[in-house]
Amino acid sequence: MLSKWATGGGAHGQPWLRHFDLLLSVPLMLEYEKVLKQADIRAQSHLTMEEVDVLLDMLAAVGTPHTPSFHWRPQLPRSRR
């Protein structure tokens, strides 16, 4: 897959059209719902509450359930004071 991306030999020579999995977790879907149902976001998108629910249902239907794992933590250097 990576070699196809690098050479541009992906889907019909267009690497941005390749297949990918949409990983979704419960917290992520709840965050999407919270943001998409905000009045200012709905005003910009011209979506009704029912249409937002349909959009979220569609995302859930095509997404792959994923449980985040937090075993790895970045090791940031300590500040020198």
MDTraj code that builds the backbone (N, CA, C; nanometers):
import mdtraj as md
import numpy as np

residues = "MET LEU SER LYS TRP ALA THR GLY GLY GLY ALA HIS GLY GLN PRO TRP LEU ARG HIS PHE ASP LEU LEU LEU SER VAL PRO LEU MET LEU GLU TYR GLU LYS VAL LEU LYS GLN ALA ASP ILE ARG ALA GLN SER HIS LEU THR MET GLU GLU VAL ASP VAL LEU LEU ASP MET LEU ALA ALA VAL GLY THR PRO HIS THR PRO SER PHE HIS TRP ARG PRO GLN LEU PRO ARG SER ARG ARG".split()
xyz = np.array([
    [0.0833, -0.1189, 0.0000],
    [0.0000, 0.0000, 0.0000],
    [0.0875, 0.1249, 0.0000],
    [0.1917, 0.1255, 0.0830],
    [0.2771, 0.2435, 0.0912],
    [0.3481, 0.2688, -0.0409],
    [0.3927, 0.1613, -0.1072],
    [0.4615, 0.1808, -0.2347],
    [0.3667, 0.2369, -0.3393],
    [0.2415, 0.1958, -0.3375],
    [0.1435, 0.2517, -0.4309],
    [0.1218, 0.3999, -0.4030],
    [0.1221, 0.4375, -0.2746],
    [0.1042, 0.5779, -0.2382],
    [0.2223, 0.6602, -0.2892],
    [0.3422, 0.6106, -0.2673],
    [0.4615, 0.6855, -0.3042],
    [0.4741, 0.7020, -0.4554],
    [0.4311, 0.6023, -0.5315],
    [0.4452, 0.6086, -0.6766],
    [0.3233, 0.6669, -0.7456],
    [0.2177, 0.6945, -0.6686],
    [0.0961, 0.7469, -0.7297],
    [0.0159, 0.6384, -0.7984],
    [0.0434, 0.5116, -0.7664],
    [-0.0261, 0.4009, -0.8316],
    [-0.1463, 0.3520, -0.7537],
    [-0.2010, 0.4361, -0.6704],
    [-0.3185, 0.3983, -0.5915],
    [-0.4400, 0.3836, -0.6812],
    [-0.5555, 0.4116, -0.6297],
    [-0.6805, 0.3974, -0.7041],
    [-0.6765, 0.4843, -0.8294],
    [-0.6599, 0.4217, -0.9431],
    [-0.6572, 0.4903, -1.0723],
    [-0.5523, 0.6010, -1.0774],
    [-0.4369, 0.5766, -1.0123],
    [-0.3293, 0.6745, -1.0152],
    [-0.3522, 0.7946, -0.9251],
    [-0.4572, 0.7901, -0.8445],
    [-0.4873, 0.9012, -0.7548],
    [-0.4777, 0.8512, -0.6113],
    [-0.3643, 0.8730, -0.5446],
    [-0.3414, 0.8125, -0.4134],
    [-0.4417, 0.8544, -0.3072],
    [-0.5039, 0.9706, -0.3204],
    [-0.5985, 1.0152, -0.2173],
    [-0.7314, 0.9403, -0.2252],
    [-0.7508, 0.8561, -0.3267],
    [-0.8747, 0.7804, -0.3387],
    [-0.8602, 0.6369, -0.2884],
    [-0.7554, 0.6080, -0.2133],
    [-0.7344, 0.4723, -0.1670],
    [-0.8303, 0.4373, -0.0532],
    [-0.8390, 0.3102, -0.0216],
    [-0.9266, 0.2590, 0.0832],
    [-0.8692, 0.2915, 0.2212],
    [-0.9559, 0.3221, 0.3145],
    [-0.9137, 0.3406, 0.4530],
    [-1.0270, 0.2971, 0.5438],
    [-0.9947, 0.2638, 0.6675],
    [-1.0939, 0.2266, 0.7680],
    [-1.1212, 0.3477, 0.8558],
    [-1.2483, 0.3752, 0.8768],
    [-1.2897, 0.4827, 0.9650],
    [-1.3067, 0.4231, 1.1041],
    [-1.2094, 0.4461, 1.1915],
    [-1.2141, 0.3910, 1.3268],
    [-1.2940, 0.4847, 1.4160],
    [-1.3946, 0.4287, 1.4821],
    [-1.4829, 0.5082, 1.5670],
    [-1.4924, 0.4451, 1.7051],
    [-1.4873, 0.5279, 1.8063],
    [-1.5077, 0.4822, 1.9436],
    [-1.6323, 0.5526, 1.9979],
    [-1.6832, 0.5020, 2.1068],
    [-1.8002, 0.5645, 2.1688],
    [-1.7696, 0.7094, 2.2082],
    [-1.6555, 0.7367, 2.2752],
    [-1.6266, 0.8772, 2.3092],
    [-1.6161, 0.9670, 2.1858],
    [-1.5604, 0.9164, 2.0777],
    [-1.5479, 0.9971, 1.9570],
    [-1.6854, 1.0269, 1.8975],
    [-1.7730, 0.9278, 1.8929],
    [-1.9080, 0.9504, 1.8398],
    [-1.9853, 1.0489, 1.9279],
    [-1.9673, 1.0401, 2.0580],
    [-2.0337, 1.1349, 2.1480],
    [-1.9817, 1.2770, 2.1254],
    [-1.8519, 1.2886, 2.0992],
    [-1.7942, 1.4203, 2.0702],
    [-1.8486, 1.4738, 1.9382],
    [-1.8556, 1.3886, 1.8352],
    [-1.9146, 1.4309, 1.7075],
    [-2.0575, 1.4798, 1.7282],
    [-2.1354, 1.4044, 1.8067],
    [-2.2744, 1.4427, 1.8311],
    [-2.2818, 1.5776, 1.9029],
    [-2.2000, 1.5949, 2.0042],
    [-2.1999, 1.7200, 2.0812],
    [-2.1694, 1.8393, 1.9911],
    [-2.0673, 1.8260, 1.9071],
    [-2.0257, 1.9367, 1.8206],
    [-2.1282, 1.9619, 1.7113],
    [-2.1724, 1.8549, 1.6448],
    [-2.2642, 1.8718, 1.5316],
    [-2.4011, 1.9257, 1.5727],
    [-2.4383, 1.9071, 1.6985],
    [-2.5694, 1.9547, 1.7441],
    [-2.5646, 2.0955, 1.8036],
    [-2.4485, 2.1589, 1.8035],
    [-2.4400, 2.2970, 1.8493],
    [-2.5120, 2.3871, 1.7492],
    [-2.5826, 2.4847, 1.8004],
    [-2.6649, 2.5723, 1.7161],
    [-2.5829, 2.6417, 1.6077],
    [-2.4640, 2.6925, 1.6418],
    [-2.3845, 2.7642, 1.5415],
    [-2.3334, 2.6712, 1.4319],
    [-2.2993, 2.5489, 1.4676],
    [-2.2545, 2.4515, 1.3673],
    [-2.3709, 2.4130, 1.2764],
    [-2.4869, 2.3893, 1.3353],
    [-2.6043, 2.3546, 1.2531],
    [-2.6440, 2.4701, 1.1633],
    [-2.6289, 2.5942, 1.2105],
    [-2.6614, 2.7107, 1.1276],
    [-2.5679, 2.7186, 1.0069],
    [-2.4407, 2.6893, 1.0281],
    [-2.3444, 2.6928, 0.9178],
    [-2.3660, 2.5781, 0.8192],
    [-2.4057, 2.4618, 0.8704],
    [-2.4213, 2.3445, 0.7845],
    [-2.5618, 2.3323, 0.7258],
    [-2.6563, 2.4087, 0.7793],
    [-2.7963, 2.4033, 0.7361],
    [-2.8579, 2.2650, 0.7584],
    [-2.8122, 2.1947, 0.8635],
    [-2.8664, 2.0634, 0.8965],
    [-2.9663, 2.0755, 1.0111],
    [-3.0730, 1.9979, 1.0036],
    [-3.1669, 1.9893, 1.1146],
    [-3.1131, 1.8874, 1.2146],
    [-3.1732, 1.8831, 1.3326],
    [-3.1332, 1.7843, 1.4328],
    [-3.1523, 1.6426, 1.3784],
    [-3.2609, 1.6215, 1.3061],
    [-3.2879, 1.4894, 1.2488],
    [-3.1811, 1.4523, 1.1458],
    [-3.1369, 1.5494, 1.0661],
    [-3.0337, 1.5232, 0.9657],
    [-2.8987, 1.4946, 1.0317],
    [-2.8708, 1.5610, 1.1437],
    [-2.7488, 1.5318, 1.2185],
    [-2.7536, 1.3886, 1.2697],
    [-2.8691, 1.3471, 1.3217],
    [-2.8836, 1.2097, 1.3703],
    [-2.8627, 1.1088, 1.2572],
    [-2.9151, 1.1387, 1.1391],
    [-2.8966, 1.0505, 1.0236],
    [-2.7490, 1.0444, 0.9861],
    [-2.6824, 1.1582, 0.9848],
    [-2.5398, 1.1622, 0.9533],
    [-2.4599, 1.0779, 1.0523],
    [-2.4888, 1.0917, 1.1810],
    [-2.4194, 1.0137, 1.2825],
    [-2.4479, 0.8646, 1.2665],
    [-2.5726, 0.8300, 1.2345],
    [-2.6071, 0.6893, 1.2101],
    [-2.5310, 0.6346, 1.0901],
    [-2.5163, 0.7169, 0.9858],
    [-2.4425, 0.6738, 0.8667],
    [-2.2944, 0.6527, 0.8999],
    [-2.2358, 0.7430, 0.9777],
    [-2.0973, 0.7255, 1.0191],
    [-2.0798, 0.5957, 1.0980],
    [-2.1718, 0.5719, 1.1909],
    [-2.1643, 0.4510, 1.2724],
    [-2.1806, 0.3257, 1.1866],
    [-2.2611, 0.3334, 1.0807],
    [-2.2844, 0.2179, 0.9948],
    [-2.1616, 0.1807, 0.9121],
    [-2.0849, 0.2798, 0.8693],
    [-1.9697, 0.2501, 0.7839],
    [-1.8387, 0.2437, 0.8627],
    [-1.8391, 0.2914, 0.9864],
    [-1.7167, 0.2922, 1.0661],
    [-1.6867, 0.1573, 1.1276],
    [-1.5630, 0.1428, 1.1705],
    [-1.5175, 0.0218, 1.2384],
    [-1.5066, 0.0529, 1.3871],
    [-1.5780, -0.0238, 1.4709],
    [-1.5689, 0.0014, 1.6150],
    [-1.4247, -0.0151, 1.6633],
    [-1.3833, 0.0758, 1.7499],
    [-1.2456, 0.0743, 1.7997],
    [-1.2452, 0.1182, 1.9447],
    [-1.1729, 0.0456, 2.0265],
    [-1.1554, 0.0836, 2.1659],
    [-1.0153, 0.1406, 2.1800],
    [-1.0049, 0.2680, 2.2150],
    [-0.8713, 0.3277, 2.2274],
    [-0.7888, 0.2597, 2.3367],
    [-0.6606, 0.2517, 2.3130],
    [-0.5685, 0.1948, 2.4102],
    [-0.4724, 0.3055, 2.4534],
    [-0.4616, 0.3246, 2.5809],
    [-0.3780, 0.4315, 2.6326],
    [-0.2557, 0.3768, 2.7064],
    [-0.1989, 0.2683, 2.6560],
    [-0.0812, 0.2096, 2.7192],
    [0.0443, 0.2928, 2.6933],
    [0.0445, 0.3656, 2.5835],
    [0.1616, 0.4452, 2.5475],
    [0.1347, 0.5900, 2.5827],
    [0.2307, 0.6509, 2.6476],
    [0.2221, 0.7927, 2.6808],
    [0.3473, 0.8618, 2.6276],
    [0.3317, 0.9781, 2.5683],
    [0.4512, 1.0477, 2.5213],
    [0.5397, 1.0893, 2.6391],
    [0.6674, 1.0798, 2.6205],
    [0.7632, 1.1188, 2.7238],
    [0.8191, 1.2554, 2.6865],
    [0.7645, 1.3585, 2.7455],
    [0.8100, 1.4942, 2.7176],
    [0.9237, 1.5309, 2.8119],
    [1.0208, 1.6045, 2.7619],
    [1.1300, 1.6437, 2.8513],
    [1.0797, 1.7353, 2.9616],
    [1.1353, 1.7176, 3.0787],
    [1.0972, 1.8048, 3.1907],
    [1.1582, 1.9424, 3.1707],
    [1.0840, 2.0431, 3.2137],
    [1.1366, 2.1790, 3.1999],
    [1.2502, 2.1984, 3.3005],
    [1.3512, 2.2723, 3.2580],
    [1.4664, 2.2974, 3.3444],
    [1.4519, 2.4333, 3.4106],
    [1.4227, 2.4332, 3.5351],
    [1.4049, 2.5593, 3.6076],
    [1.5157, 2.5805, 3.7044],
])
top = md.Topology()
chain = top.add_chain()
for i, resn in enumerate(residues, 1):
    res = top.add_residue(resn, chain, resSeq=i)
    for name in ("N", "CA", "C"):
        top.add_atom(name, md.element.get_by_symbol(name[0]), res)
traj = md.Trajectory(xyz[None], top)
